[in-house]
Amino acid sequence: MPYAINLNHRFTPAAVRAKEWVAAGRLGRLHMINMRMWINNPNETSPWFHMRALHPHSIDVMRYFCGDVKRVHAFLSKGKGRAIWSNAQVGMEFHGGVIGNLTGSYDAGGSFGLECCDVSGSEGRFVLEDACERLFFHPRRSREVERYDYLGGMMGFGETFKSRITHWVDQILAKTPADKIEASGLEGLKAQFVIEAAIKSFETQSIVDVPRDI
């Protein structure tokens, strides 16, 4: 049985539409990605709980659009009254030449929103808000912004779990080869390697390479 992980944030009609724009060259050559994911999580476990528990999701979304991460440089901080490193800024360079940044926090919530993915290229930019709720396309040489709300009828983040599991079942029923399974165990491992490189970067205050060959 092929193995997959519940990396559900990218299994939305809006993310699929944005991916189609990238594949079709609508953004041109990709330049930058900025990803933000933050929630209110007061739990305190290991010092790296925030990085290891939340950011497999954010890094998977970044890899979905921009490919493998080459190296990282991380800065972490502790929120008010926290014992763990609950806030993060992680600079990234991707093998394809894209540069980017991850902003993450367990000290957010309320009206902050859940996440935002912003990808820009030589011909345009997309902004995907809260996984599935709003998608914008900004052409570089025009002011005519396109906006899509609740693409495919997906109204909120809670619906992403059913969408992801349904896609998994459909791939199994279609006898999809293990190396073609989306959000596979391998992809989850690659996201984890980025997290561990970020932790090492913070501990050593240095730029750290991310292993590519597994």
N, C-alpha and C positions, 0 to 999 in steps of 0.2 A: 504494500500500500504506500503510495507517495505521501510525503510528509509536508504539511503546510502549517503556517502560523497565523494567528488572528491579527494580522496587520491591517485592520479594517479601515483605517482612515483614507486609504486611496481607493476603496471600492465604492465609489460614488459616481453618479452620472456626471457631476461637475468635474471631478478629477479626470475621468475618461475623456471628456470633451477637451480639457486643457492638454492632455497627453496627445490627442489627435492634432491639435494645433501645433505642438512641438514637432511631431513626426512629419507633418505636412510642410514644415518650414515657415509657418506663419510668423513665428517670432524671429526668423532668421537664425544667425549663429547665436547660440546662448552665451550670455556674458555673466550673469549673476543670479543667485537665488538667496532670498532671505526667508527663513522659516521661523515662525513663532508658535510655541505651544506652551500653554500654562493653565494650571488649575489651582484650586484651593485644596491642598492635602496636608493636614496638620500632623500626619503620622511621622514618627521618628523611629527609624530602624538603623541600618548601616549608614555611614557617612555618605555613601554614594547612592542611596536609595532613589533620590530624584533622578539622577542620570540613568540608572539601570532600569528603573521601572517605567518611566514616562517616555524616554527618548528613543527606544526602538521604533516607536510610531513616527516621531517627527523625522528621524533619519531615514526611515523607509520611504517616506513621502519625498524627501530630498533626492534619494537615490532613484526613485521611480521616474523623476523628471530629468535628472542630470547624470546618472550613472555612478560608477564607483568613486569613492572618496580617496584621494591620494595622501593628504596629510592634514593635520589639524593643529590648532593652537587654542587652548581653553583657559578661560578665567571663570572662577566660581566664587560665590559668596554665600554667607549664611544670613537668612532673614532674621528679623527681630525675634529674639528669644529662641532661635533654632539651634539645635546641636548638629544638624546635618547641613551639607552644602545644597541649599534649596534654590539657588539661582545660578544660571549659567549663561555665558556668552561663548560660543565656540566658532572660531573662524575656520573655514574649510577651503581646500583646493581640490578640485575634482580632476580625474585623469583626462577628461575631455577639454580641460582648460577653463571650465566654469569656476568662479570664485563665489563664496557665499558665507552666510552666518546663520547660526542657530541661536535663538533666544528662548530660554526655558525657565520655568519657575513653578514651585509648589506654593508660592505665596501670592497667588492671583485669585481669580474668581469673580463673583458678582457680575458687574457690567463689563468686565474686561473682554469677554468672549473667550472661545476655546483655542482657536488657532488661526493662522493666516500664512499662506504660501504665496510669495511674490517672486516671479521669474521674469527676467528681462533679457532681451536679445537685441541684435542689430536692427530688427525691423518692428519689434513690438514687445509688449509686456502683458502678462496676465496676473491677476490677483484673485486667489481663491480663498474665500472667507468661511471659517467654521465648517470645513470639510465638504459641505454639500449645499450650503444655503445661498451663497452669492458668488458669481464668477464674472469677472470683468476682463475685457480685452481692450488694451490701450495701444492703438497703432502709433508708431514713432512719428510718422509724417502727417498726421491728421489729428484733429480734436474730436473726432466722432467715436466716442467710447461706446462699446457694446456692453450691455449688462444682462445677465441671466439669473433669475431668482428661482431656486428650488427646481433645478433641472431634473427631468424624469419623475417629478412628483415627490422627490425625497425632501421632507420638510425639516428634518433635524438629525442630530448626530446619532440618536438612539436607533435610527433605521439602518445605520451602517453595519451593524452586527448581522442582521438578516441578509443584507446584500452580500457581505463577504462569505458567509456560510453557504448561501445559495450558489455563489460562483464556484466555491470549492466542490460542492456536490455535483454541479454541472460538469466540471472538469473531470471528476472521477467517473461519472456516467459515460462521458465521451472518451474514456480510456486515454486521457491526455498523458503523454510520456512524463516521467518524473522530472526531467530537466526542463519541461515546459510549464510546470505548475507555477502559478503566480503566487507571490509572497510565500515562497518555499522555505524549507528549513535553511537552505544555503543563504537565501536573502536575509533571513533573520540573523544568521551568524555574521554576515558581512556588516549588518547594522551594529551588532554587538561589538565587533572589532573596532568600529569607529568610536563607540562609547569608551572602550578600554583605552584606546589611544588618547582620547580627550582627558581621561583621568590621569594617565601617565604624563600628559602635557602639563596639566595643572600641578602635579606633584614635582615635576622637574623644571617647571617654568621654561619650557622649550617647545619647539615645533616637533611633532612626532609623526612619523610615517605610519600609514595604515596598511597592514598586510593585505595583499591582493590574491596571492596564490594560496588556496586552501586544499 
